[in-house]
Amino acid sequence: MGKVMVLVEHRRGEIREITYEMLKKAQQLDEGVEAVLIGENLSELKEKVRPYCSKLIMVKVEGLNEFNSEPYQHILSQLLVQRKPKILLIGHSAQGMDLAPSLGAALGCGVITDVVDFGFQNGEVWAIRQVYGGKLSAKVKASSETVILTVRSGSFDPQGLLAFKGEEEEVTFPLVPFPYKRFLGFLEAPKAEVDITQADIIVSVGRGIGGPENIPLAEELAKALGGVLACSRPVVDKGWLPKDRQVGTSGKTVKPKVYIALGISGAFQHVAGMKGAQMIIAVNKDPKAPIFNVAHYGIVGDVLQVIPNLLNKLKERKK
């Protein structure tokens, strides 16, 4: 079985959760998991990763505090040629989508993007990725010496990571200048009125809500439950709710205790942002809607008829 290498993703001094998800899956495949941490000030970051891999390769590059795909590609190209891991795991994030294709092209190796599962079979790497809007799953194989996989956030539960003693290996690279591409800084999004990522109960609406005139009805349900209102991307695209309420790969990832999906079909982009909820309740008039595949409880019906019934039941309970 080949070696698995994980690229540690960090931003503004914090390890991104996708790193721990990848480490959890890598531990199941290979006891000799290597992690690569690239940057300038690594002393604090390394202690957050080292316990969960057999070897942490710290690549110190003066002046490289934040991600830049060009020096990352330059460094990883050399590491992969030297160490020849069977799999390199990169998060399917903005960083990973920038880095993985060009790195694969530079090395001439296989790249499989946005995977939700993967493993080894007969010396080849296989991966599962969803197609046709999440309606089907495709099993893809690659047989190059090293295969690069970008892993979708939320595919693996990071809880229960095994603890290793974690050797350290320090490598120093000079910062090769790339004048055509450099990091300028972070632009902070305006602070939202409500932070849906911190809510225990979320009532989320999709196109099935019908129109903006029906949004207050869903908001009333959210307030009655002590929760907040969120939505899927089509609702934001139509201008019915602001972007900070969007759940999904192009929105926010939430992990509430209860997630109620009203009129949401369940495209994989949305599901990726909410499937970590402890309980998922879906209401949709289409019995074949993909949302029912991840829901713990489902109601087949028109949301505009179901919501008033739920509100009445809540009022009865309060009395």
N, C-alpha and C positions, 0 to 999 in steps of 0.2 A: 504494500500500500504506500502511495506517495506521501510526501511531506506537504503540510498545509501551512501557508503563510498568510497572515492577516495584516492589512494596512490599518494602523490606528488612525482614526479620524478625530481630529480635535479642532476646536474653534474657540478663540478668545480665552485660552487657558482651561478649557473644560473638555473632557473626553465625551464624544458623542455616543449616545446609547447604541447606535447601530454597531459600534465596535464590540460591545459586550455580547450582542446577539450573534455576531459572526464567530466570536471566540467560543460561545456555547456550542454551536454546531460543529466547529472545528475540533473541539475536544472529543466529540462523539466519533469522529473519523480518524483521528491521529493523536496519539499521546505526545508526540513531539511537535506540538504547535509552536510556530515561531510568529512573533509579532514585530512589526517594523514601526518605529516611532521616529518621525522626521521633524526637525525644527531646531531652534536655537536654545531656548531655555526649557530643558527637559526634566529637571530634577524633581519637580512636583508632579508632573504628568506621569513619570515612569512608575511611581508607587501605586498609581491607580490601575495599572495594566499588568505589571510584572507578576503579581501573584497568580494570574490566570493563564500563563503560557509557560512552556518549558524553557524558552529563550526569548529575551527581549533584545532586539537589535536597535540600539539608539544611534540614529544618524544625526550627528550634530553639524548644523550648517549655520555659520555666523550670518546674521541678518535675515534668516528665513523664519520669522515668527508665525506667519500665517500661510495658508495654502496658496501655492502657485503651481499650476499643472506642469509648467516647463521644467523647473528644477526637480520636481517630484519625478517626472518621467525620466530625466537624466540619471537620477540616483537609482530608481527602481530598475531601470534597464540593466545597469551594472550588477545590482544585487541578484536579479533573477538569472543572469548568465552565470554568475559565480556559484550560486547556491542551488539552482535548478529545483525549486519546489514544484510539485505536481499541480498545485492549485494556489493562486493568489486571490484572496478575497478582498474586495473593495466595496464599500457601501454604495448602494444605488441612490446617491444623493446628488446635489448639484456638483459637489467635488468629484464624485466617482464618475458621473456622466461626462465630465470634462476630461478626466484623466484616462479612463480605461480604454476607449477606442484608439486614441493616439498611441498609447503605450503598446497595445496589441499590434498595431500596424508597424510600429518601430521594431518590434521583436519578431514579427511574423508568426505570432502564436494565436491560438484560438481565444475568442472573447464571447462569452454568453452573458447577456445583460438582463437585469431585472428578474433574477431568479428567486423562487420561493422555497426551493429545496434542491439538494444536490448530493452527490456521493460518488463512489468508485464502483466500477463493474468491468471485470475482465481487462484490467489495465487502462480502461478509458474513464474519463470523467463524464458523468451524466448530470443534467440539471433540468428542473421543471420550471417553465415560465408560462404565464397565462397569455392567451391570444383571443382575438375577437371580443375585446372588451371584458375579458374574464369569463366568457361563456365556456371556453375550452382550455385545457392545460396541455402543453406540448412538452414531450420529453426529448431533450436535445443532447447529443453526445459530441465530444471533442477528443481528439487523440494526439494533439501536439504535445511537445515535451512539457510545456507549462501552459495551463489554461487559466485565463483571467475570468473571474465571475464577479459581477456586481449584484449585491444582495439587497432585495427589497426590504425596507424598514418594516418591522413588525412581523416578519416571517418566523422568527424564533424567539422563544421566551428566554430572556437573559438570566432569569432566576435559577439558582442552583448551580452556578459555575463552580467547577472543581478548582481547588487551590493547589498550585504547584510551588516549588521553591523558586523557580524562575531565575535562571542564569541571566547575567547581563553581558552584553557585548557592545562596546562602543566603537563606532566607525565615524571618521571625520571626512567630510566632503567640502571642498571649496564651493562657494556660491558662484556658479557660472552665470554671468550676466545674460539676460534675455531682454534687450532694450525694448522690444516690441510688445512685451507683456509684463506688467508689474502690478503688485498689490498696492492700492491707494488707501483703502480704508473701508470700514463698514458703514452702511447707511441704515440707521435705526428706523424701523417702521413706527408710525405714530401709535402711542399706547391706546389699546382698545378700551372701550367703556366696560366690557366684560371679558375676562380671560377664560375662555371655554376650556382651556387645558387644565384648569384647577377645579373644575366643577365635578361634584359627585354624581349629579343627575343631569343628563342632557336630553332635550327633546329636539330632534333634528328633522328638518323638512326638506323634501325634494320637489321635483316638478309636479308630483301627485297632489300637492296642496292646492293646485289649480290656478292661483293668482295671488298678487300681493294683498288683495282684500281679505284673504283668508289667513294671512300670517298672524294677526292678532289672536285668532282662535287657538293656534298652536302655542303662542306665547302665554296665553292664559293657562293652558295645560302645564306648561313649564313652571310657571309661578305657583300653581296649585300644588305641584310636587316638590317645590323648593329647589328647582333646577334652573337651567339657563337654556336659551334658544340657540340652536346652531342650524347648519344647512349643508347641502351638497353643492357642488360647483355650478350646476345649471341655474340654481336660485341666485347665486352671485352674478353669473353672466347676464341674467335678465334684470339685474339691478334691484331685486326684491329685498335683499339683505346685504350688508357690507362684507367685504373680504375677510375681516377678522372673525367672522362667524363660520367660515368654511372649514369643513372637515375633509381630509383626504391628502393625497400625495402632493397636490399643489396648494393645500391649505395647512391645517394643523392636525397633529396626531393627538388623540385624546384617549384616556384610559379611565373613564368614570366607573362608578359602581353600577349605574343603570344607564343604558343608551336606548332611547326610543326613536326608531326610524319611521317617519311618517311620509309615505308616498315616495320613498327612495328605492330605486330599482336594485341597487347593489353592485354597481360597476366596481371593478377591482381597485380603481383609484380611490374611491370613497372608502371601501372596506378596509384598505390598508391603513387608513387613518383612525379607525374606530374598533377594529376587531379585538383590541386588547381590553375592551370593556368587560367587567365581571358578568354582567347580564345584558343581553341584547334582545329587545322586543321590536318586532317589525310589523307594520301595518301597510298592506299593499293590496290593491284589487286584482293584481295578476298573481295567480297561485304559482306560476313558474318563475317569478322574479328571483334573481340570484341572491337577493338579500336574505331569503329564507334559508339559504345554505349555511349561513353563519349565525342566524338568530336562534336564541334559546327558546323563545316563544314567538308565535306568529299569528296574526289575525288577517284573514283574507276578506277585504272589504274596503269600502270607500272611506278615506280618512275623514271626510267632512261629515260622515255619519258616525264614525267611531269616536272621534274626539268629543262631541257633545255627550255621548254615553259615558265616556270615561270621566268627564267633568261632573256629571250627575252622580256617579258612583262615589267620587271623591267628596262631594258635598254631603252625601248621605253618611259617609264614614265620619266626617268632621262633626256632624250633628250627634 
